[in-house]
Amino acid sequence: SRTGNKIVGAIVPVIFVIVLIYLYLTEKLGLNIWGAIIFGIIGLLFLLGQWDSAQKDKKKKMEKELDKMEGKDLN
């Protein structure tokens, strides 16, 4: 999720949902439908938080590099 392409950050959540559905349908998850939905929502919120954090870190790093470049240009 630190790459320039934001769609790449969607790969892990999609895989998470597919695995969650597979585990629920094969009854390996051990949860009823509401438990699986709540587990999925919590998991997706966690992944969204990680993605957002990585995007903010990337933006800070780019701004820091830009400031370094501007500082070298002024000298």
Phi and psi restraints in degrees (range 20) as a CNS / XPLOR table:
assign (resid 1 and name C) (resid 2 and name N)
       (resid 2 and name CA) (resid 2 and name C) 1.0 -93.5 20.0 2
assign (resid 2 and name N) (resid 2 and name CA)
       (resid 2 and name C) (resid 3 and name N) 1.0 0.4 20.0 2
assign (resid 2 and name C) (resid 3 and name N)
       (resid 3 and name CA) (resid 3 and name C) 1.0 -76.0 20.0 2
assign (resid 3 and name N) (resid 3 and name CA)
       (resid 3 and name C) (resid 4 and name N) 1.0 168.5 20.0 2
assign (resid 3 and name C) (resid 4 and name N)
       (resid 4 and name CA) (resid 4 and name C) 1.0 -71.0 20.0 2
assign (resid 4 and name N) (resid 4 and name CA)
       (resid 4 and name C) (resid 5 and name N) 1.0 -23.7 20.0 2
assign (resid 4 and name C) (resid 5 and name N)
       (resid 5 and name CA) (resid 5 and name C) 1.0 -89.3 20.0 2
assign (resid 5 and name N) (resid 5 and name CA)
       (resid 5 and name C) (resid 6 and name N) 1.0 114.3 20.0 2
assign (resid 5 and name C) (resid 6 and name N)
       (resid 6 and name CA) (resid 6 and name C) 1.0 -72.4 20.0 2
assign (resid 6 and name N) (resid 6 and name CA)
       (resid 6 and name C) (resid 7 and name N) 1.0 -20.6 20.0 2
assign (resid 6 and name C) (resid 7 and name N)
       (resid 7 and name CA) (resid 7 and name C) 1.0 -68.6 20.0 2
assign (resid 7 and name N) (resid 7 and name CA)
       (resid 7 and name C) (resid 8 and name N) 1.0 -29.7 20.0 2
assign (resid 7 and name C) (resid 8 and name N)
       (resid 8 and name CA) (resid 8 and name C) 1.0 -60.6 20.0 2
assign (resid 8 and name N) (resid 8 and name CA)
       (resid 8 and name C) (resid 9 and name N) 1.0 -32.9 20.0 2
assign (resid 8 and name C) (resid 9 and name N)
       (resid 9 and name CA) (resid 9 and name C) 1.0 -67.7 20.0 2
assign (resid 9 and name N) (resid 9 and name CA)
       (resid 9 and name C) (resid 10 and name N) 1.0 -13.4 20.0 2
assign (resid 9 and name C) (resid 10 and name N)
       (resid 10 and name CA) (resid 10 and name C) 1.0 -87.3 20.0 2
assign (resid 10 and name N) (resid 10 and name CA)
       (resid 10 and name C) (resid 11 and name N) 1.0 -8.8 20.0 2
assign (resid 10 and name C) (resid 11 and name N)
       (resid 11 and name CA) (resid 11 and name C) 1.0 -64.4 20.0 2
assign (resid 11 and name N) (resid 11 and name CA)
       (resid 11 and name C) (resid 12 and name N) 1.0 -48.4 20.0 2
assign (resid 11 and name C) (resid 12 and name N)
       (resid 12 and name CA) (resid 12 and name C) 1.0 -64.3 20.0 2
assign (resid 12 and name N) (resid 12 and name CA)
       (resid 12 and name C) (resid 13 and name N) 1.0 -45.8 20.0 2
assign (resid 12 and name C) (resid 13 and name N)
       (resid 13 and name CA) (resid 13 and name C) 1.0 -61.1 20.0 2
assign (resid 13 and name N) (resid 13 and name CA)
       (resid 13 and name C) (resid 14 and name N) 1.0 -36.5 20.0 2
assign (resid 13 and name C) (resid 14 and name N)
       (resid 14 and name CA) (resid 14 and name C) 1.0 -66.3 20.0 2
assign (resid 14 and name N) (resid 14 and name CA)
       (resid 14 and name C) (resid 15 and name N) 1.0 -43.4 20.0 2
assign (resid 14 and name C) (resid 15 and name N)
       (resid 15 and name CA) (resid 15 and name C) 1.0 -63.0 20.0 2
assign (resid 15 and name N) (resid 15 and name CA)
       (resid 15 and name C) (resid 16 and name N) 1.0 -40.2 20.0 2
assign (resid 15 and name C) (resid 16 and name N)
       (resid 16 and name CA) (resid 16 and name C) 1.0 -58.7 20.0 2
assign (resid 16 and name N) (resid 16 and name CA)
       (resid 16 and name C) (resid 17 and name N) 1.0 -46.7 20.0 2
assign (resid 16 and name C) (resid 17 and name N)
       (resid 17 and name CA) (resid 17 and name C) 1.0 -64.9 20.0 2
assign (resid 17 and name N) (resid 17 and name CA)
       (resid 17 and name C) (resid 18 and name N) 1.0 -42.3 20.0 2
assign (resid 17 and name C) (resid 18 and name N)
       (resid 18 and name CA) (resid 18 and name C) 1.0 -63.0 20.0 2
assign (resid 18 and name N) (resid 18 and name CA)
       (resid 18 and name C) (resid 19 and name N) 1.0 -44.6 20.0 2
assign (resid 18 and name C) (resid 19 and name N)
       (resid 19 and name CA) (resid 19 and name C) 1.0 -65.5 20.0 2
assign (resid 19 and name N) (resid 19 and name CA)
       (resid 19 and name C) (resid 20 and name N) 1.0 -40.5 20.0 2
assign (resid 19 and name C) (resid 20 and name N)
       (resid 20 and name CA) (resid 20 and name C) 1.0 -61.5 20.0 2
assign (resid 20 and name N) (resid 20 and name CA)
       (resid 20 and name C) (resid 21 and name N) 1.0 -44.6 20.0 2
assign (resid 20 and name C) (resid 21 and name N)
       (resid 21 and name CA) (resid 21 and name C) 1.0 -64.0 20.0 2
assign (resid 21 and name N) (resid 21 and name CA)
       (resid 21 and name C) (resid 22 and name N) 1.0 -42.9 20.0 2
assign (resid 21 and name C) (resid 22 and name N)
       (resid 22 and name CA) (resid 22 and name C) 1.0 -60.9 20.0 2
assign (resid 22 and name N) (resid 22 and name CA)
       (resid 22 and name C) (resid 23 and name N) 1.0 -47.3 20.0 2
assign (resid 22 and name C) (resid 23 and name N)
       (resid 23 and name CA) (resid 23 and name C) 1.0 -63.6 20.0 2
assign (resid 23 and name N) (resid 23 and name CA)
       (resid 23 and name C) (resid 24 and name N) 1.0 -36.7 20.0 2
assign (resid 23 and name C) (resid 24 and name N)
       (resid 24 and name CA) (resid 24 and name C) 1.0 -68.4 20.0 2
assign (resid 24 and name N) (resid 24 and name CA)
       (resid 24 and name C) (resid 25 and name N) 1.0 -45.1 20.0 2
assign (resid 24 and name C) (resid 25 and name N)
       (resid 25 and name CA) (resid 25 and name C) 1.0 -67.9 20.0 2
assign (resid 25 and name N) (resid 25 and name CA)
       (resid 25 and name C) (resid 26 and name N) 1.0 -30.8 20.0 2
assign (resid 25 and name C) (resid 26 and name N)
       (resid 26 and name CA) (resid 26 and name C) 1.0 -89.0 20.0 2
assign (resid 26 and name N) (resid 26 and name CA)
       (resid 26 and name C) (resid 27 and name N) 1.0 2.9 20.0 2
assign (resid 26 and name C) (resid 27 and name N)
       (resid 27 and name CA) (resid 27 and name C) 1.0 60.5 20.0 2
assign (resid 27 and name N) (resid 27 and name CA)
       (resid 27 and name C) (resid 28 and name N) 1.0 26.9 20.0 2
assign (resid 27 and name C) (resid 28 and name N)
       (resid 28 and name CA) (resid 28 and name C) 1.0 -88.3 20.0 2
assign (resid 28 and name N) (resid 28 and name CA)
       (resid 28 and name C) (resid 29 and name N) 1.0 -12.1 20.0 2
assign (resid 28 and name C) (resid 29 and name N)
       (resid 29 and name CA) (resid 29 and name C) 1.0 -78.6 20.0 2
assign (resid 29 and name N) (resid 29 and name CA)
       (resid 29 and name C) (resid 30 and name N) 1.0 -34.2 20.0 2
assign (resid 29 and name C) (resid 30 and name N)
       (resid 30 and name CA) (resid 30 and name C) 1.0 76.4 20.0 2
assign (resid 30 and name N) (resid 30 and name CA)
       (resid 30 and name C) (resid 31 and name N) 1.0 21.2 20.0 2
assign (resid 30 and name C) (resid 31 and name N)
       (resid 31 and name CA) (resid 31 and name C) 1.0 -122.3 20.0 2
assign (resid 31 and name N) (resid 31 and name CA)
       (resid 31 and name C) (resid 32 and name N) 1.0 154.0 20.0 2
assign (resid 31 and name C) (resid 32 and name N)
       (resid 32 and name CA) (resid 32 and name C) 1.0 -79.1 20.0 2
assign (resid 32 and name N) (resid 32 and name CA)
       (resid 32 and name C) (resid 33 and name N) 1.0 -178.1 20.0 2
assign (resid 32 and name C) (resid 33 and name N)
       (resid 33 and name CA) (resid 33 and name C) 1.0 -61.5 20.0 2
assign (resid 33 and name N) (resid 33 and name CA)
       (resid 33 and name C) (resid 34 and name N) 1.0 -41.1 20.0 2
assign (resid 33 and name C) (resid 34 and name N)
       (resid 34 and name CA) (resid 34 and name C) 1.0 -69.1 20.0 2
assign (resid 34 and name N) (resid 34 and name CA)
       (resid 34 and name C) (resid 35 and name N) 1.0 -37.8 20.0 2
assign (resid 34 and name C) (resid 35 and name N)
       (resid 35 and name CA) (resid 35 and name C) 1.0 -63.9 20.0 2
assign (resid 35 and name N) (resid 35 and name CA)
       (resid 35 and name C) (resid 36 and name N) 1.0 -40.7 20.0 2
assign (resid 35 and name C) (resid 36 and name N)
       (resid 36 and name CA) (resid 36 and name C) 1.0 -67.1 20.0 2
assign (resid 36 and name N) (resid 36 and name CA)
       (resid 36 and name C) (resid 37 and name N) 1.0 -39.3 20.0 2
assign (resid 36 and name C) (resid 37 and name N)
       (resid 37 and name CA) (resid 37 and name C) 1.0 -65.4 20.0 2
assign (resid 37 and name N) (resid 37 and name CA)
       (resid 37 and name C) (resid 38 and name N) 1.0 -45.5 20.0 2
assign (resid 37 and name C) (resid 38 and name N)
       (resid 38 and name CA) (resid 38 and name C) 1.0 -63.8 20.0 2
assign (resid 38 and name N) (resid 38 and name CA)
       (resid 38 and name C) (resid 39 and name N) 1.0 -43.2 20.0 2
assign (resid 38 and name C) (resid 39 and name N)
       (resid 39 and name CA) (resid 39 and name C) 1.0 -60.0 20.0 2
assign (resid 39 and name N) (resid 39 and name CA)
       (resid 39 and name C) (resid 40 and name N) 1.0 -42.0 20.0 2
assign (resid 39 and name C) (resid 40 and name N)
       (resid 40 and name CA) (resid 40 and name C) 1.0 -64.5 20.0 2
assign (resid 40 and name N) (resid 40 and name CA)
       (resid 40 and name C) (resid 41 and name N) 1.0 -42.4 20.0 2
assign (resid 40 and name C) (resid 41 and name N)
       (resid 41 and name CA) (resid 41 and name C) 1.0 -65.1 20.0 2
assign (resid 41 and name N) (resid 41 and name CA)
       (resid 41 and name C) (resid 42 and name N) 1.0 -45.0 20.0 2
assign (resid 41 and name C) (resid 42 and name N)
       (resid 42 and name CA) (resid 42 and name C) 1.0 -63.0 20.0 2
assign (resid 42 and name N) (resid 42 and name CA)
       (resid 42 and name C) (resid 43 and name N) 1.0 -43.0 20.0 2
assign (resid 42 and name C) (resid 43 and name N)
       (resid 43 and name CA) (resid 43 and name C) 1.0 -62.4 20.0 2
assign (resid 43 and name N) (resid 43 and name CA)
       (resid 43 and name C) (resid 44 and name N) 1.0 -43.4 20.0 2
assign (resid 43 and name C) (resid 44 and name N)
       (resid 44 and name CA) (resid 44 and name C) 1.0 -67.1 20.0 2
assign (resid 44 and name N) (resid 44 and name CA)
       (resid 44 and name C) (resid 45 and name N) 1.0 -37.2 20.0 2
assign (resid 44 and name C) (resid 45 and name N)
       (resid 45 and name CA) (resid 45 and name C) 1.0 -64.1 20.0 2
assign (resid 45 and name N) (resid 45 and name CA)
       (resid 45 and name C) (resid 46 and name N) 1.0 -39.9 20.0 2
assign (resid 45 and name C) (resid 46 and name N)
       (resid 46 and name CA) (resid 46 and name C) 1.0 -61.9 20.0 2
assign (resid 46 and name N) (resid 46 and name CA)
       (resid 46 and name C) (resid 47 and name N) 1.0 -47.1 20.0 2
assign (resid 46 and name C) (resid 47 and name N)
       (resid 47 and name CA) (resid 47 and name C) 1.0 -64.4 20.0 2
assign (resid 47 and name N) (resid 47 and name CA)
       (resid 47 and name C) (resid 48 and name N) 1.0 -38.0 20.0 2
assign (resid 47 and name C) (resid 48 and name N)
       (resid 48 and name CA) (resid 48 and name C) 1.0 -64.2 20.0 2
assign (resid 48 and name N) (resid 48 and name CA)
       (resid 48 and name C) (resid 49 and name N) 1.0 -39.7 20.0 2
assign (resid 48 and name C) (resid 49 and name N)
       (resid 49 and name CA) (resid 49 and name C) 1.0 -63.3 20.0 2
assign (resid 49 and name N) (resid 49 and name CA)
       (resid 49 and name C) (resid 50 and name N) 1.0 -41.7 20.0 2
assign (resid 49 and name C) (resid 50 and name N)
       (resid 50 and name CA) (resid 50 and name C) 1.0 -64.7 20.0 2
assign (resid 50 and name N) (resid 50 and name CA)
       (resid 50 and name C) (resid 51 and name N) 1.0 -41.5 20.0 2
assign (resid 50 and name C) (resid 51 and name N)
       (resid 51 and name CA) (resid 51 and name C) 1.0 -63.6 20.0 2
assign (resid 51 and name N) (resid 51 and name CA)
       (resid 51 and name C) (resid 52 and name N) 1.0 -45.0 20.0 2
assign (resid 51 and name C) (resid 52 and name N)
       (resid 52 and name CA) (resid 52 and name C) 1.0 -63.8 20.0 2
assign (resid 52 and name N) (resid 52 and name CA)
       (resid 52 and name C) (resid 53 and name N) 1.0 -41.8 20.0 2
assign (resid 52 and name C) (resid 53 and name N)
       (resid 53 and name CA) (resid 53 and name C) 1.0 -61.6 20.0 2
assign (resid 53 and name N) (resid 53 and name CA)
       (resid 53 and name C) (resid 54 and name N) 1.0 -43.1 20.0 2
assign (resid 53 and name C) (resid 54 and name N)
       (resid 54 and name CA) (resid 54 and name C) 1.0 -65.2 20.0 2
assign (resid 54 and name N) (resid 54 and name CA)
       (resid 54 and name C) (resid 55 and name N) 1.0 -38.7 20.0 2
assign (resid 54 and name C) (resid 55 and name N)
       (resid 55 and name CA) (resid 55 and name C) 1.0 -64.8 20.0 2
assign (resid 55 and name N) (resid 55 and name CA)
       (resid 55 and name C) (resid 56 and name N) 1.0 -40.5 20.0 2
assign (resid 55 and name C) (resid 56 and name N)
       (resid 56 and name CA) (resid 56 and name C) 1.0 -66.9 20.0 2
assign (resid 56 and name N) (resid 56 and name CA)
       (resid 56 and name C) (resid 57 and name N) 1.0 -41.0 20.0 2
assign (resid 56 and name C) (resid 57 and name N)
       (resid 57 and name CA) (resid 57 and name C) 1.0 -61.6 20.0 2
assign (resid 57 and name N) (resid 57 and name CA)
       (resid 57 and name C) (resid 58 and name N) 1.0 -40.8 20.0 2
assign (resid 57 and name C) (resid 58 and name N)
       (resid 58 and name CA) (resid 58 and name C) 1.0 -64.2 20.0 2
assign (resid 58 and name N) (resid 58 and name CA)
       (resid 58 and name C) (resid 59 and name N) 1.0 -41.5 20.0 2
assign (resid 58 and name C) (resid 59 and name N)
       (resid 59 and name CA) (resid 59 and name C) 1.0 -64.9 20.0 2
assign (resid 59 and name N) (resid 59 and name CA)
       (resid 59 and name C) (resid 60 and name N) 1.0 -42.6 20.0 2
assign (resid 59 and name C) (resid 60 and name N)
       (resid 60 and name CA) (resid 60 and name C) 1.0 -62.0 20.0 2
assign (resid 60 and name N) (resid 60 and name CA)
       (resid 60 and name C) (resid 61 and name N) 1.0 -42.1 20.0 2
assign (resid 60 and name C) (resid 61 and name N)
       (resid 61 and name CA) (resid 61 and name C) 1.0 -64.2 20.0 2
assign (resid 61 and name N) (resid 61 and name CA)
       (resid 61 and name C) (resid 62 and name N) 1.0 -41.5 20.0 2
assign (resid 61 and name C) (resid 62 and name N)
       (resid 62 and name CA) (resid 62 and name C) 1.0 -64.9 20.0 2
assign (resid 62 and name N) (resid 62 and name CA)
       (resid 62 and name C) (resid 63 and name N) 1.0 -41.2 20.0 2
assign (resid 62 and name C) (resid 63 and name N)
       (resid 63 and name CA) (resid 63 and name C) 1.0 -65.2 20.0 2
assign (resid 63 and name N) (resid 63 and name CA)
       (resid 63 and name C) (resid 64 and name N) 1.0 -39.3 20.0 2
assign (resid 63 and name C) (resid 64 and name N)
       (resid 64 and name CA) (resid 64 and name C) 1.0 -64.2 20.0 2
assign (resid 64 and name N) (resid 64 and name CA)
       (resid 64 and name C) (resid 65 and name N) 1.0 -43.0 20.0 2
assign (resid 64 and name C) (resid 65 and name N)
       (resid 65 and name CA) (resid 65 and name C) 1.0 -64.2 20.0 2
assign (resid 65 and name N) (resid 65 and name CA)
       (resid 65 and name C) (resid 66 and name N) 1.0 -39.1 20.0 2
assign (resid 65 and name C) (resid 66 and name N)
       (resid 66 and name CA) (resid 66 and name C) 1.0 -64.2 20.0 2
assign (resid 66 and name N) (resid 66 and name CA)
       (resid 66 and name C) (resid 67 and name N) 1.0 -41.4 20.0 2
assign (resid 66 and name C) (resid 67 and name N)
       (resid 67 and name CA) (resid 67 and name C) 1.0 -63.3 20.0 2
assign (resid 67 and name N) (resid 67 and name CA)
       (resid 67 and name C) (resid 68 and name N) 1.0 -39.6 20.0 2
assign (resid 67 and name C) (resid 68 and name N)
       (resid 68 and name CA) (resid 68 and name C) 1.0 -61.9 20.0 2
assign (resid 68 and name N) (resid 68 and name CA)
       (resid 68 and name C) (resid 69 and name N) 1.0 -44.2 20.0 2
assign (resid 68 and name C) (resid 69 and name N)
       (resid 69 and name CA) (resid 69 and name C) 1.0 -64.1 20.0 2
assign (resid 69 and name N) (resid 69 and name CA)
       (resid 69 and name C) (resid 70 and name N) 1.0 -41.6 20.0 2
assign (resid 69 and name C) (resid 70 and name N)
       (resid 70 and name CA) (resid 70 and name C) 1.0 -66.3 20.0 2
assign (resid 70 and name N) (resid 70 and name CA)
       (resid 70 and name C) (resid 71 and name N) 1.0 -36.4 20.0 2
assign (resid 70 and name C) (resid 71 and name N)
       (resid 71 and name CA) (resid 71 and name C) 1.0 -65.8 20.0 2
assign (resid 71 and name N) (resid 71 and name CA)
       (resid 71 and name C) (resid 72 and name N) 1.0 -38.2 20.0 2
assign (resid 71 and name C) (resid 72 and name N)
       (resid 72 and name CA) (resid 72 and name C) 1.0 -71.2 20.0 2
assign (resid 72 and name N) (resid 72 and name CA)
       (resid 72 and name C) (resid 73 and name N) 1.0 -32.8 20.0 2
assign (resid 72 and name C) (resid 73 and name N)
       (resid 73 and name CA) (resid 73 and name C) 1.0 -69.2 20.0 2
assign (resid 73 and name N) (resid 73 and name CA)
       (resid 73 and name C) (resid 74 and name N) 1.0 -31.8 20.0 2
assign (resid 73 and name C) (resid 74 and name N)
       (resid 74 and name CA) (resid 74 and name C) 1.0 -73.8 20.0 2
assign (resid 74 and name N) (resid 74 and name CA)
       (resid 74 and name C) (resid 75 and name N) 1.0 -25.6 20.0 2
